[in-house]
Amino acid sequence: MPQPFILTLSCPDRVGIVAGLARVMAQHDCFIAASRTFGDPETGRFFARLVFTPPGNGHEMTALIGDLGQLASDLDADWQMRPTDEKIRTLLMVSKSDHCANTLLYAARRGELPIEVTGIVSNHDTLKASFAHWNLPWFHVPVTAATKAGAEETLHGIIRETGSELIVLARYMQVLSAQACERLEGRVINIHHSFLPGFKGARPYHQAHARGVKVIGATAHYVTPDLDEGPIIAQATETIDHTFTPEDMVETGRHLEGLALLRAVKAHAEHRIFLNSGRTVVFAR
């Protein structure tokens, strides 16, 4: 059976883009199983994601790629085509909390998340034993203010050696430098509680409790040099009431963090996200 592919494309918006894509697909006898498009009037950008199946002939695939490349050139488009069953090589980073990483690892093991985890990086060895049953490479990279530059070079080396395409900060409690953020632009996803920036610093749930917060949540976003202000990918929230203690809020927050991060990583791994002038376009499946 022929291999299905995902085609993603973004370009300046204009008349005829969808028609051009449909024409190339029809010329090469490709079956389009799913199609999502969006033209943003504010930024003037057009975004498309197609899931399609080519006829399966090697020569035809070469011709298809050539014609898509020509169309992309005519449209001044960025485009990519990948098999639907290709898993994104993903490096997880943790500190002293394991709930987010375990959520991703369990989903990947069940086949719900199309990632191949290449290893776990931590600035502590606290969780090493807890993650041992996953049989993944463990990289202990301590970080202090004095060693931060060297630690980030070590991290970049691990990313290269493992061939990691995506880095997930699964409750990794170190701030990446501006240089690291720029070097890994569009490849690092972080999770934080949605009280930011309203409740900064230590014990945010206790601060929220003191203010009588009625909705708590979590936000997953791409990492940029602007701390916790990168393009948002996914958010999860839950209504609470006056009976919730700070401990209840922490527990609920853990579940929401795992959920929001899972949704964000899944969308990235399924090539459903486009960066759009500081925001994201996230297509539904």
C-alpha positions as CSV (number, residue, x, y, z in Angstrom):
1,M,0.0,0.0,0.0
2,P,1.4,3.5,-0.9
3,Q,2.8,5.6,1.9
4,P,0.8,8.6,2.9
5,F,2.6,12.0,3.3
6,I,2.0,15.3,5.0
7,L,2.6,18.4,3.0
8,T,3.0,21.7,4.8
9,L,3.3,25.1,3.1
10,S,3.3,28.7,4.0
11,C,3.7,31.7,1.7
12,P,2.5,35.3,1.1
13,D,-1.3,35.1,0.5
14,R,-2.6,35.5,-3.0
15,V,-5.3,34.2,-5.3
16,G,-4.9,30.7,-6.7
17,I,-2.8,28.9,-4.1
18,V,-5.3,26.2,-3.3
19,A,-6.0,25.7,-7.0
20,G,-2.3,25.4,-7.7
21,L,-1.9,22.7,-5.0
22,A,-5.0,20.8,-6.2
23,R,-3.7,21.0,-9.7
24,V,-0.4,19.5,-8.9
25,M,-2.0,16.8,-6.8
26,A,-4.4,15.9,-9.5
27,Q,-1.7,15.8,-12.2
28,H,0.1,13.2,-10.2
29,D,-2.9,11.1,-9.3
30,C,-2.6,11.9,-5.5
31,F,-5.5,11.2,-3.2
32,I,-6.0,14.0,-0.7
33,A,-7.3,12.6,2.6
34,A,-7.3,15.8,4.6
35,S,-6.8,19.5,3.9
36,R,-6.5,22.5,6.2
37,T,-5.8,26.0,5.0
38,F,-5.8,29.5,6.5
39,G,-5.1,32.9,5.1
40,D,-4.3,35.5,7.8
41,P,-5.5,39.0,6.7
42,E,-3.4,40.7,9.4
43,T,0.0,39.2,8.4
44,G,-0.8,38.5,4.7
45,R,0.4,34.9,5.1
46,F,-1.3,31.7,3.8
47,F,-0.8,28.3,5.5
48,A,-1.7,24.9,4.3
49,R,-1.5,21.3,5.5
50,L,-2.4,18.4,3.3
51,V,-2.4,14.7,4.0
52,F,-2.2,12.8,0.7
53,T,-1.3,9.4,-0.8
54,P,0.6,9.3,-4.1
55,P,0.2,6.4,-6.5
56,G,3.3,4.7,-5.2
57,N,5.5,4.9,-8.3
58,G,9.1,6.0,-7.5
59,H,9.4,7.9,-10.8
60,E,6.1,9.6,-10.2
61,M,7.2,10.7,-6.7
62,T,10.3,12.3,-8.2
63,A,8.1,14.2,-10.7
64,L,5.7,15.2,-7.9
65,I,8.4,16.6,-5.7
66,G,9.8,18.5,-8.7
67,D,6.4,20.1,-9.5
68,L,5.8,20.9,-5.8
69,G,9.2,22.6,-5.7
70,Q,8.4,24.6,-8.7
71,L,5.0,25.7,-7.3
72,A,6.7,26.6,-4.0
73,S,9.3,28.7,-5.9
74,D,6.5,30.5,-7.8
75,L,4.7,31.2,-4.5
76,D,7.9,32.2,-2.6
77,A,6.8,29.4,-0.2
78,D,8.4,27.5,2.6
79,W,7.3,23.8,2.3
80,Q,8.0,20.4,3.6
81,M,6.9,16.9,2.9
82,R,7.2,14.0,5.4
83,P,5.8,10.5,5.7
84,T,2.8,10.3,8.1
85,D,4.5,7.5,10.1
86,E,7.8,9.3,10.6
87,K,8.4,9.9,14.3
88,I,10.0,13.2,15.5
89,R,13.2,12.5,17.4
90,T,12.6,14.2,20.7
91,L,14.9,15.1,23.7
92,L,13.2,15.6,27.1
93,M,14.6,17.9,29.7
94,V,13.6,17.7,33.4
95,S,14.7,19.0,36.8
96,K,12.9,17.6,39.9
97,S,9.4,17.0,38.7
98,D,8.5,13.9,36.6
99,H,4.8,14.3,35.8
100,C,5.1,16.0,32.4
101,A,7.9,13.8,31.1
102,N,6.0,10.7,32.2
103,T,2.8,11.9,30.4
104,L,4.7,12.2,27.2
105,L,6.6,8.9,27.6
106,Y,3.4,7.0,28.3
107,A,1.6,8.5,25.3
108,A,4.5,7.7,23.1
109,R,4.6,4.1,24.3
110,R,0.9,3.7,23.6
111,G,1.4,5.0,20.1
112,E,-0.7,8.1,20.7
113,L,2.2,10.5,20.3
114,P,4.4,10.2,17.2
115,I,7.8,10.9,18.8
116,E,10.9,8.8,19.3
117,V,12.4,9.9,22.6
118,T,16.2,10.1,22.2
119,G,17.0,10.6,25.9
120,I,16.5,12.7,29.0
121,V,18.6,15.6,30.1
122,S,18.5,16.9,33.7
123,N,20.4,19.5,35.7
124,H,20.0,17.1,38.7
125,D,20.3,13.4,39.2
126,T,17.2,13.3,41.5
127,L,15.0,11.6,39.0
128,K,17.5,9.2,37.4
129,A,16.2,6.2,39.2
130,S,12.6,7.1,38.6
131,F,13.1,7.1,34.8
132,A,15.3,4.0,34.7
133,H,12.5,1.7,33.7
134,W,12.1,3.6,30.4
135,N,15.6,2.4,29.3
136,L,16.5,5.8,27.8
137,P,19.9,7.5,27.8
138,W,20.2,9.8,30.8
139,F,22.4,12.9,30.6
140,H,23.3,14.7,33.8
141,V,24.2,18.3,32.9
142,P,24.6,20.4,36.0
143,V,24.1,24.2,35.6
144,T,25.3,27.1,37.6
145,A,25.7,30.7,36.7
146,A,29.4,30.2,36.3
147,T,29.0,27.0,34.1
148,K,25.9,27.9,32.1
149,A,27.7,28.6,28.8
150,G,29.6,25.3,29.0
151,A,26.4,23.4,30.0
152,E,24.6,24.8,27.0
153,E,27.4,23.7,24.7
154,T,27.2,20.2,26.2
155,L,23.4,20.3,25.6
156,H,24.0,21.3,21.9
157,G,26.4,18.4,21.6
158,I,23.8,16.0,23.0
159,I,21.2,17.3,20.5
160,R,23.6,16.7,17.7
161,E,24.7,13.3,18.8
162,T,21.1,12.1,19.4
163,G,19.8,13.7,16.2
164,S,17.1,15.3,18.2
165,E,14.7,17.5,16.1
166,L,12.5,18.7,19.1
167,I,13.5,19.6,22.6
168,V,10.8,19.6,25.3
169,L,11.3,21.4,28.6
170,A,9.2,19.0,30.7
171,R,9.4,21.1,33.9
172,Y,13.1,21.9,33.3
173,M,13.7,24.7,35.8
174,Q,16.6,26.5,34.1
175,V,16.3,29.4,31.8
176,L,18.0,29.0,28.4
177,S,20.2,31.8,27.3
178,A,19.1,34.1,24.5
179,Q,21.8,32.6,22.3
180,A,20.5,29.0,22.9
181,C,16.9,30.2,22.2
182,E,17.9,31.7,18.9
183,R,20.0,28.7,18.0
184,L,17.1,26.4,18.6
185,E,14.3,28.6,17.4
186,G,11.1,26.8,16.7
187,R,12.5,23.5,18.1
188,V,12.0,24.0,21.9
189,I,8.6,23.7,23.7
190,N,8.1,24.7,27.3
191,I,5.3,24.4,29.8
192,H,4.3,26.7,32.7
193,H,1.4,27.5,34.9
194,S,-0.9,30.1,33.3
195,F,-0.6,32.4,36.4
196,L,2.4,34.0,34.7
197,P,3.0,36.8,34.5
198,G,0.4,37.6,37.2
199,F,2.0,35.4,39.8
200,K,5.7,35.4,39.3
201,G,8.4,33.8,41.3
202,A,8.1,31.1,44.0
203,R,4.9,29.3,45.1
204,P,2.6,30.7,42.4
205,Y,-0.3,28.4,43.5
206,H,-0.1,29.8,47.0
207,Q,-0.2,33.3,45.6
208,A,-3.2,32.4,43.5
209,H,-4.9,30.8,46.5
210,A,-4.4,34.0,48.6
211,R,-6.1,36.0,45.8
212,G,-9.1,33.7,45.5
213,V,-8.4,32.5,41.9
214,K,-11.3,30.7,40.3
215,V,-9.6,29.3,37.2
216,I,-6.2,27.7,37.0
217,G,-4.4,26.4,34.0
218,A,-1.2,25.7,32.1
219,T,0.3,27.0,28.8
220,A,2.6,25.3,26.4
221,H,4.6,27.5,24.1
222,Y,7.7,27.8,22.0
223,V,10.8,29.1,23.8
224,T,12.2,32.5,22.8
225,P,14.6,34.9,24.4
226,D,11.6,36.6,26.0
227,L,11.0,34.5,29.1
228,D,7.7,32.7,29.0
229,E,6.4,34.9,26.3
230,G,7.0,32.7,23.2
231,P,4.2,31.8,20.7
232,I,1.5,29.9,22.5
233,I,0.6,26.4,21.2
234,A,-1.8,24.9,23.7
235,Q,-3.6,25.8,26.9
236,A,-5.6,23.8,29.4
237,T,-7.8,25.3,32.2
238,E,-10.1,24.1,35.0
239,T,-12.5,25.9,37.2
240,I,-12.0,25.7,40.9
241,D,-13.7,27.2,44.0
242,H,-13.1,28.4,47.5
243,T,-12.8,24.8,48.8
244,F,-9.5,24.2,47.0
245,T,-6.4,24.3,49.2
246,P,-3.0,25.3,47.7
247,E,-2.2,21.6,47.7
248,D,-5.3,20.8,45.7
249,M,-4.4,23.5,43.2
250,V,-0.8,22.1,42.8
251,E,-2.3,18.6,42.1
252,T,-4.8,20.0,39.6
253,G,-2.0,22.1,38.0
254,R,0.2,19.0,37.5
255,H,-2.6,17.3,35.5
256,L,-3.2,20.5,33.4
257,E,0.5,20.9,32.7
258,G,0.8,17.4,31.4
259,L,-2.3,17.8,29.3
260,A,-1.3,21.1,27.7
261,L,2.2,19.9,27.0
262,L,0.9,16.6,25.4
263,R,-1.3,18.6,23.1
264,A,1.5,20.9,22.1
265,V,4.0,18.2,21.4
266,K,1.4,16.2,19.5
267,A,0.6,19.2,17.3
268,H,4.3,19.8,16.6
269,A,5.0,16.1,15.9
270,E,2.0,16.0,13.5
271,H,3.2,19.1,11.7
272,R,0.1,21.0,12.5
273,I,1.8,24.2,13.8
274,F,3.0,27.2,11.8
275,L,4.7,30.3,13.3
276,N,3.0,33.5,12.3
277,S,4.6,36.7,13.4
278,G,4.9,35.9,17.1
279,R,1.7,33.8,17.1
280,T,0.9,30.3,16.0
281,V,-1.5,28.8,13.5
282,V,-2.5,25.3,14.9
283,F,-4.6,23.2,12.6
284,A,-7.0,20.6,14.0
285,R,-6.3,17.0,13.0
